[in-house]
Amino acid sequence: MNILAIETSCDETSASVISNGLDVKSLVISSQISIHAKFFGVVPELASRAHIENINPVIAKTLSDAEISFNDFTKKIDAIAFTVGPGLAGALLVGSVVAKSLASVYRKPLIPVNHLEGHIYSTFIENKSLKPPFLALIISGGHTELIIVEDFGKYKILGGTRDDAVGEAFDKAAKMLGLSYPGGPIIDEKSSRGNPSAIKFTRPYLKGSWDFSFSGIKTSLLNYLKANPIKSGQHLNDICASFRMAIAETLNFKAFEAAKEFNLKKVVLGGGASSNSLIRYMFLENGQRNKIKVFIPSPIYCTDNAAMIGSCAYLKQKKCGLSYSSFQLKSNPSLLLSNW
């Protein structure tokens, strides 16, 4: 079964053709980093406009890479999946309208997918034998969620962030430090040359709760910079390394405490911040030490991407017994995008 998946929840326009939920035939991701970098964050209106400009060529390239033309779309595509939320309203609307238009034109079932579920299911693409139950930690620019995946489509949310998400904390820290956007990659790069023990930033463990809070780490960094202006390149590297360590230790502490508490032997990471080299290293290291198997997607599947949406759509349908017909679009075929 081939699914054309569309992801437009934030600032990546992505499409993918995925077969049987695990075999990625093609994946295209168009980033908007250059648009939003000057604002040190995503501007919703600009993101929506960029999605409108990018969505058609992205889908066309995706189909071409999978060796599918619009002439044989009906024969080679079995369903269309798209991100229904959470995300930026205008950005989500672009993907939704295009998915519904294609589903109407080609009479294909339409499958709405939760963006956070997509990040969980991204791990299955490279780990086909993975099965629930397991603990999932979603860490991205907008989300920090700790979830027990009891079965396909069955979840227990343990905790989330009370204020800033991990990726947001990195972005705002980079702005304080005079670095570029997005903050995660540049802080990760500079941290590799710094001393992670040079500065003791706060660790908001919030004992007694599975929630996260990263606003305190940002405040700690701000107060440190007021009292200790950056003196050199090495000083900057040390600050980045110490800040990165504070976040990585917080995530590790929460995740492995939860895994032990609920007797889970598998931990799955997802979301853009799980590309961070120290976070990946520490989770794999702690997994070995605690005899807990850790699964982390390759960086391309950590970022927002349509392959994870297609994987989620297929696996939930197959494992949960959902019927595609329940999502069948009934709209008027005349209400289409002119470009199609």
N, C-alpha and C positions, 0 to 999 in steps of 0.2 A: 504494500500500500504506500503510495507516494503522496506526501502532504506538502503543499506550498505554505510556508509559514511566514508571517510578517510581524516585525517588532518595531514599534515606534513610541515606546513609553517615555523616552527622555531626549537624549541628544545623539543617538545613533539610529540611522535608518538602515534596517537590515531585512533581508529576505533569504530564505533557504528552502531547498527541496530536500526532504529527508525521507528515506524509505524504511518502513517498519519501525520507525521511532528511534533507530540506532545508527543507520547507515546514511551519513551526510553526503548527498550527491553534489550539492553546491551550497556555498554560503558566501554572501556578500554583506559587508558592513561599511557604511559610509559615515565617517565620524564628523562631528561639528566642532571639534576642539578649537580650531582656528577662529571660528566665529565667536565663541564664548570666552576665549582666553583673556581678552582685554577687560572683561567684566569680572573675572575671577569666579565665575559661576554661570550656570545655565540661565539664560533669559528666555522664559517660556514663549513669548511672541516670536522671537527670532528662531527658536527651535521649530516651532510649527511651520513657519515659512520655509525653512530649510527642508523639512520633511516633504512638503508639497513639491519642492523643486527636485528632490532626490528620489522619491518613491518609485516613479515610473522607470527611470534608467536602472535603478537597483534591482527591481523585479525582472526587467528585461535581461540584465546581465546574469541574474541567478538562473533563469530558465535556459539561457544560452549555455551557461557552464554545465548545466545538467543535460544538455542536448535535447531540449524540449522547445518547440516553437509554439506560438499561439494557435497554429493550425492543428497541432495534435495535442493541445492542452486537454481537451475532453477525454482523450484516450489515456494519457499518461499521468494526469493529476487526479487523485481520488477525493481529496478534500482540501479545504483552505482553513488554516488556523491563524489567529491573530491575537495580539495582546489586548486584553480588555481593561486592564488596570492592575495595580495602581500605577500612577504616572501623571504626567502633565496632561491636562484635559485636552488642550488643542492638539498636542502631539498624538495622543491616543486616537483622536477623532480622524486624523489623516489615515492612519492604518486601518481603522474600522471602516471608513467609507470605501477605501480601495478594496478591502477584503470582501465587503458586502457586494460591491459592484461586480467583482470577478465571479463570486458565487452565484449571482443572479444571471450573468451572461452565460456562464458555462454550466449552470444547473448543478452546482457542487454543494455538498454539505459544508456548513460554516461552523467552526469550533472556536469559541472564545476561551482564552487561557489567562489565568492569573500570572502576572509577571514574576512574583516571588516563587510560585510553584515552578515556573520555568527555570529559575536559578537552581532549585533543588534537583530537577530532572536533568540538568546539563551534565551532571556527573555520570549518568547512565550511558551517555554517548561513547565514552572511552572505557567504561567499566560495565560491560554487558551482563556480567554475572551478579552484580550488586542487587541485593534485595532488602526490603525493610524487614525488621525495624532498624532504625538508626537515628542518630542525632544529627540535625542539620543546623549549620550556622551560616546565615546569609549576611554578608558584609559588603556594603556598596556605598555609593555616594549619598543615597537617600534612605538606606535601610540597615538596621542591625537587628536581626531576629534569631532567637534560639528556639528551635522547633523539634519536637519528637515526631518522626515520620513512622507511625505505627503500621501503616500499610499504604498501598497506592491510593492516593486520594483521601487518606485518613490521617489527620494531624492533631497534635496537642501543642499549642503555643505556650512555651515556658516563660519567655520574656522578650522584651525589645528595648530599644533605646528610649530613655525618658526625655532626651533633648536632641543632641546632634548624633548623626550617624558616623561611622568610622571614616568613610570617604570625605564627608563634610569637614570633619576635624582635621584631616590631612590638608584639604584645600585651604582652610582658614589659617592653618599654621604656616603654610607656604606663603600666603599673602603677608603675614606678620614678618616673615623672614626675608621678604623681598624676592621670593622665587617665583617661578612661572606656574601657570595653571595647565593641567590639573596637578594638585599638590602631591598626590600619592607617588607617582613615578619619580619626580625630581627629589623628593625627600628620601625615597628608597635608594636612589643612586648616590646621593651625597652621604647617606648613612654608612655606606660600604667603606668609607674612608674615615669614619668617626669612631669615637669611644662611647659605647652605649652606657657606660657607668659614670661618665663625666658629670652629669647633672641628674639629680633625683627628682623627677616629676611625679606628681601624685598618681596613684593607682586607684581608680574608683571601683573597687570590687563590689560595693553595695551588698555586703554579706547579709544573708537572710532573704535575698531576692535574686531572681534570675535575670533581672533587668540590667541594662547598661546605661552609663552616663559618661559622655565625653566632653561636656562643657567645662568641667573642672580642669581637665588636662589643658585645654586651650587657655583658661584663665591662668593656670600655673605657668604656661609658656609666656604669656603676656607680661605677667609680673616679673618673671626672670629677665626678660628683654629690657624692661624699664630700668632694672637695677644693674644689668650687665649688657650693655650694647655690644653688638658683634665686633670683635677685634680683628679677626683674620678669617681666612678661608677654612683653616683647621678648626677654629672655634665654631664656625657655622656647621661644619661636618659633625662635630661633637654634639651640638644642640639637636640636629636632625636625628642622629643615632639614638640619643637619649629619649627623644620624643617618640620615635618609632618603637623603641623597646617598651615604653610605658603602655602603649596601645597593644602591642603583641602579647605582653604578659597578661594584661587584663582579659583579652579574648581567650587565651589559653586557660587561664585560671577558671573562668566561668564554664567554658565548654567541657573541660575534663572533670570538673566537679559535678556537672550535670550528668555526664556519661556514667560516672561512678554511682551517683545517687539513684539513677534509674536503670542501672545494670545494662547499659548499652555498650556493645563491643565494636561498634562502627560509628565513625564521625565523618560527616560530609560537609565540605566547605563550598560556598558558591558566592557569586557577586564579584564586582570589579576589584575590591580591596583584597580578595584572596589571591591576587597576582603578586602581592607584596612579598618579596623574597624572604624576609625574616619571619613573617607570619607563616609562610609555607614551611620553612625549615623547622620552626619551633613546633608546629603541629605534628609534623612527621616524626620529629625527635621524641616528643612527649607521647605520641602514639606508640612508638616502639617501647618506650620505658614503661608505659602502663598497660601494654599488651592490648591496645585498642587500634584497630585498623583505620587509617585515615585516608580519605579519598578527596583529592583536589583536582578540579578540571585544569586542562591546559589553559594558558592565558586567554586564548581566543574564545574559549567557552566560559571564561569568568566574566568578561565584559558583556554588556547587553547584546544579545545575538538572537537571530531567528531560529537557529537550529534547536536551541533549548525549548523554544515554544512549540516547534513541531514534534519534538521528542515527548514533551509533556502531553500534547494532544493525543498522540497515538497510544502511549503507555497507559494513560488514565482510561482511555476508551477500552483498551484490551483487558487491563487488569481489573477495572471496576465494572465492566459490563455495560458501559454507557452506549447508547445508540446514537450514531451520527445523525439519524433522521430527526432526532429531537432538536437538533440545532439547524435544521434545514431552513434556508432563507426563503421567505414568502413575499418579498417586496416586488414592486412593479418593475419589470425589466427596463422600462423606459427611463427610470430614475438612475441614470448612469453617469459616470464621469465622462466628459466629452473626449478625453484623451484615450479612453479605451474603445 
